Amino acid sequence: MRVFNTLTGKKEELVPIEPGVVRMYVCGPTVYDLIHVGNARPAVVFDVFRRYLEYRGFRVVMVQNFTDIDDKIINKANALGVDHKTVADVYIVEYWRDAHSLGIRPANFHPRTTDFVKDIVEAIERLLEKGFAYRTETGVYFDVKKFERYGELSKRKIDEMIAGARVEVDETKRFPLDFSLWKAAKPGEPCWESPWGKGRPGWHIECSVMSTRLLGDSFDIHAGGEDLIFPHHENEKAQSEALTGCVFARYWLHNGMVRFLGDKMSKSTGNIVTVREAVKKYGRDALRYMILSKHYRSPMDFSEELLMDCQKAVKRVWETLRRYEKNADSRIPKRTPLYDEFVERFEEAMDDDFNTPEAVSLLFEVSKLLNKAMEDNDSETARLCYHLIRREFGPVLGLFDLEEERRELAGEELLKLLIEVRNSLRKEKRYDLSDRIREDLRKLGVVLRDTPEGTDYTLE
């Protein structure tokens, strides 16, 4: 299995520190609003990575944090007239609603920054003792010039970093790129006690502390969006390695950005589509399929038209699966050369830096073969294809799984019940009510057809 390591700029064989165990940290959301499709991309991508690693026999220990104290959270709390904890608590709950609707499995650990303040203070004290940090009246800063490998991850020189960075303007800093480890409290802001007075953690130190506390001083994979490479991940790497003297993360994986109307999808610009809106309108599988149909390292252009096409594509697969399941043979198929060929192609794609576009394409190829096998009454091939979609490839990609089916079937059963009620009303010649049911269903995109064999329906 080979992955593209941002640190080295090339594909490398994935060799975990501990044989058979992969420890990975994924940067999670800052919880001050609903997540959008841009936020969903790393969540879906690294959810699939984790699923595939487990499929290949690895035990995965995954950590995804919640940043629950930040300027954006404080600003939101002030605007709403509540405290920062209320904002964070509410949007963590809302995150889980959206993550669940998108089929994203929980990580093993979901630490919150505010639960690790004591550990963060201890880490900063050690950086000060080692001479990698200094104190000013505005807080504590990491001394970038003391860490010789600064810029190793982002491949940037100091001058380039100064020009391109969102540098904190602070005349008390020794050097423009020095970054905050501890921010002195401002009037009215939430704060914690420390040896340097009341304040709160800087953004970068929180991830270093939470990841190393839960995964060890060195772990296998650190992942997130490519917009985090600099300054966030560069700073994490510097302070962590300065603190421990160990390699922080062996492999750095970064997904490309989601662009909307040519620009990065971002709450600050307002050019966003929330996960909640997208899932409600197009369904979970359509959104996951759209994300996985593009290689994770490439930028992705979002459009409603693209998502609509994805919805139509996954609908065709669901129709094929339902047609098979009407007379389903759910036994495990025999291992055949065709089975081995498909599995080999799937693993070949995913082993090559998680090539999900190739893997998803193969899943749709198997769906077409399932259709043909049913038409040809080839029950063995049909059973094999169904098994591959539902029990092999689908669960790894998070597509066409049982949870989605339950929701679909629940809706289908409710629709059948309404049709039965309408038919009873027609027999009783209560056409005003039966016509109202038909008309209301039509407004919802369900078109009823009365035939000699009974009432059927189609979805528009």
N, C-alpha and C positions, 0 to 999 in steps of 0.2 A: 504494500500500500504506500503510495507516494503522495505527498502534499506539498503545495507551494509555500515555502517559508519566506515571509517578508524580510526576515532578518538577513538571510543569505541571498535572497533574490532568485532562488531556483527551487525546482522540485527536489524533494529529499524523501528517502524511505522513512516511514514513520516507525521509529523504534522507541517505545516507552522506557522510562527510567526503570520501572518495575515491570518485568515481563508479564504480559496478559492484562495489565491494568493501565488505563489511560486517565490521567487527571487533567481536567480542563476547566478554564475560567473564561466566562463570557461576560463582557460588560453589559449590564442591564440598563433599564430606563431610569431617568430622573423623573420622579412621580409627581408631576404637577398638572397633567392634562391627560386626555385619552390618547392612546397610541395610534399612529397613522401607518399607512402602508410602508413608508420608509423605515419605520421602527420594526415593522413585521418581517422585513427581509432577513436581518441577522437572526431573529428569533426562529424563523422557519428553517433557514439554512443550517444553523448549528443544532437545531432539533433533529434534523435529518442526519447530520454528521454523527451525532450521538447514537441515533437509532442504527445507523449502518455499522458503527464500531461494535455495537452489541450484537448485531446480526453476524459479524465476523468473529465473534467469540471473545471480545474484550469485555472486561468489567470496567465500566466508565463511572468515574466520580466527577460529577459536574457541579460547578458553582456559578450561579448568576445573581448578581447583586441588585439591590434597589438603592439608588442614591436618594435618601429621604431628608437631606438638608442641603440647601443650595440657594443661590440668589433668586432663581426662578420660583422656587417653592415659597421663599419668604415674600416675594412680590405678590404671588397669588394669594397667600394668606392675608396680607395687608389689604389687598383689593376686596377680599370677601369678608374681612372683619373677623377672621378666625385665627387660631394658632397654626404653626407650621405642621404640627403632628396631625392635626385634623385633615389638612390638605393631603399629606403623604398617605395617611390611612385610607382615605377615600379613594385615591387614585391607584393604590396598590390593589384594592378590591376590584376596581374597574379594570385594571390590567389583567387580573385573573379571569374576569368575565370574558375579555377579548381573547386572551391566550387560550382559554378553554374552547371558545367558539372556533378558533383557528386550528385546534387539534395539537397545540404545543404542550408537550409533556413537562411537568415540573422538573427542575433540576434537583439534585440531591440536597443542595443547600441554597437558600435565598437570603443571604445576610443583608441587614440594613445598616447603613453607616452609623446611625445614632446608637446602635447596640455595641459598637466597637470603639467608642471614643477613648476609653481607658487604654486599650491596646494601641491606638493611634498615638496617644500622648507618650506612651512608653517607647514607641518606635522613634518618635521625634527626639526624645531625650538621648537615645543611643546615637542618632545621626549627629546631634550636637557634640556628644562626647568624642565621636570619631573625626570631627572637624569637617564634616560635609554640610553642615548647616550653620546658620548664624541668626541671632535675634536682633530685631529692630523694634521701634515703638509701635509698628503696625502689625507685628507678628513674628513668625519664624520662617526663614526661607532656605531652600536648598541652594547650595553654592555650585552652580553648574560647572564652573572652571576647575573645580576640585575633582570632577569625575572625568577621566581622560577619554572614556568611550562615549561620551555624550554625542548624539547624532548618528550612532551606529545603526539604529533601527530605521530611521527615516532617511538615511543616506544624505543628510544635509550638512553643509558647513555652517559654522557659527554665524557668519555674515548673512547667509541665506535664511537662516532660522529667524534672525532678528527682523529681517525685512518681511517675512511671511507669517510671523507669529501674531497671535492675539496677546500681545505683551501687556502684563498688568502695569499700569502707570503708577509708579511708586518711587519717589525720590530717595527713600531710605534704602532701597536695594543697592547692592554693590554692582550688579550687572543686569542689563535688561532682561535676559533670559532666566534669571533666577526665579524660581516659582514658589508659591506659597505652600508651606506645610501646615501652618497654623495661622488663622486670621484673628487678629484682636477684635473683640466685640465692639460693634457700633451701637449707639443708643437705640433701644427698642428691638434689637435683634435677639434671636435665641442664642444662648451661649452655654458653655460648660467650663468648669474650673480646670486650670492647668498651672504648671510652675511659672508660666509666662503671663498669668492673669486670665481673665475670662475671655473666651473666644470659641471658635469652631474649626473643624478640620478643613484643610484645603481639598480641592477636588481629587488630585492625583494620589495622595497618600492613602485615601480610604481604600482604593482597590488593591494597592500593594499590601496593606495590612490584612484585609479580609481574605485575599487569595492565599497568602502565605500561612495565615493562621489555620485555614481549612484544608489546604493542599500541601503544605510544606514549603521550605525555603526555595526549592526547585520543583517545578512540575512540568508537565508535557506540553500543553497547548494553551495559549492565550489568544482569545478571539474577539472580534468586534468589527464594526464598520471601518472602512479605510479612512474616514474622516478623523478617526481617533489615533491614527499612527503618530501624528504630531499635532499638538504637543502631549496629549494624554498618555499614550503608550510609551513614547520616548521618555517621559518623565517618570512613569511607573518603573520602567526598566532601570533607569539611572539610580533612583533612590533605593530600590529593592536590592540591587547588586552592591551598592555602596554600604547598605545596612548589613547584609549577610555575607558578602564576599563570594556568593554562589551565583551560578547562572540562574536567572529568574525563571524564564520560560524557554523551553528548547525550540518550540515551533510557534511562530506568530502567523495566525490566519486572519485575513481581512476580506470582507465582502465589499463589492462595489456599491455605489450609491444608487438610489432610486430617483430618477429625474422626472419632473412633472412640468410640462410645457418648457422643456429645455433647461430648467434649473433644478438644483438639489431640492428634494421634498423636505420642507422644514416648517416647524410651527412658527418660527420667527418671521418668515416671509408670508405665511398664510396660504401657501400653495400646497395644501394637504388634502388627502382623502383618508378619513379614519378607517381603521380596521372594522369598526362596528358598522359603518355605512356600507363598506365593500362586501362584508360577509352577508349582511341582511339582503342586499340587492342581488348578489351574484352567487353566494354560497361559499362555504369553506374550501371545497375542492377546487373551485375555479381560481381562487386567490392563491392557494398553495401551488397549483399547476402553473400559474403565471410566473410565480417567483422561481420555481424549480426548472422551468423551461429555458432559463437563461443561466449560463455558468456563473457561479457565485462571485467570481472575481471581476466580472464584467459589469459596467454600468447598465442599468435597466431603465428604459423609458416607459413610464406608466401612461396608459390611456384607457378610457372607458371602453373604447372599441376593442382593444386587446383583451380586456377582462371579459367582455361579452363573447368574444370568440372562444376564450378558454371555458366559459360557462357552457357553451354549446358542445364543445369537445367532451367535457366530463359528463355531460348529460347523456351523450351517445353511449359512453361506457356503462353508465348506470343502467340505461335501458337494456343493454346486452346482459349485464349481470342479473337484472330482474327476470329477464326472459329465461335465462338458464335456471334460476332458482325456483321458477314455477314447478319444474319437475326435477329438482336438484338431486344430483348424486354427490353427496358431500364427502364421500370416502377419500382418503388420501390416495393419490394416483401412484402407479408404479413408476420407479425410476427408469426412464427411457433415454435414448440418445438425444431426443428432442428436448426433454427436460434439462439434461445436462448442458445442452447447447445454450439454452436461454439463460440458465443460471450463470454459466461461464461468461456470457456477454454482459450480463448485469454486473457481475463482480469486476469484470475488466474495466467497465466504464467507471464504476464508483471507486475502484482502487486507483484510478488515474486522477488524483486531485479532486475527487468527488464530482465527477462529470454527471451531474443530475440531468442535463438536457438529453444526453444519450440514454440514461436510465429511464426517463419518462417516455421517451420515444419508443423504447423497447416495450414498455408497459402497454402503450397504445397499439403496438404491433401485435402483441399477444391478444388484446381485445378483438382486433379484426379477425385473427385466427379463430378465436372462440365463436364469433359470429358465423364464420364459414363452416366450422365443424358442426355447429347446430343445424345449419342448412343441409349439410351432407349426412346428417345423422351419424356422425363420427363421435360416439360417446366418449371413447377413451381420450381423444385429443381435446374434446370440450372439457372434460373433467380436469385434465392437466392444465389447460389454460386458465380455467376458473381458479384452481389452486394457486397458480403463480400470481394472479392478480390479487386475490384476497388474502393469501397466507404467506407469500414470499415478498413480492416487490411492493405491493400496496402498503403493508405495515411499515416498511422501511422508509418509504416516501411520505407516509402519513396521508395516503390517498385511498378512497373507497374502503374505509374501514368500518367496523361494526357500529361504532357510535353514530357515524353519519347515517348509516342504514337505519338505525332505530328511529332517528328523527324523521327520515323519509317515510318509513313504514307507518309511524304514528300519524303523520299527515295523510297518508293514503287511506288508513283505516277510518279516520274522521271523515274524509271525502266520501268513502263508500257508505258510511252511515247517513250522511246528508242526502245521497242519491236514493237510499232506501226510504227515507222520510218523504222525499219529493214524490217517489213513485206511489207511496201510500196515499198521499194527498191527491194525486191525480186519479187514483181509483175511486176516491171519495168525491171526485169532481170539485175539489177545492182548488181550482186553477189559479185563483189570485195568489195564494201562498206558494203553490208549486212553481208558478212563473217567477215569483219574487226570488226564490232560492236559485233558480236557473240564472236570473239576471245578476244577482249579487255575486254568484260564482264567476260569471263571465267578467265582471269588473275586477275580480282577483286573478284573472288570466286562466280560468278553468272553463273550457267550452264543453257543454254536454251535448251528446248525440243520442237521440232516441231511435232505436232500430228494432226490428222484429225479434231479435235475440235478447233485447234488453237495452239498458242505458250505458253508453260508454262515454269516455271523456278524453280530451287532449289538453295539454298545457301550452299556452301561448307564451 
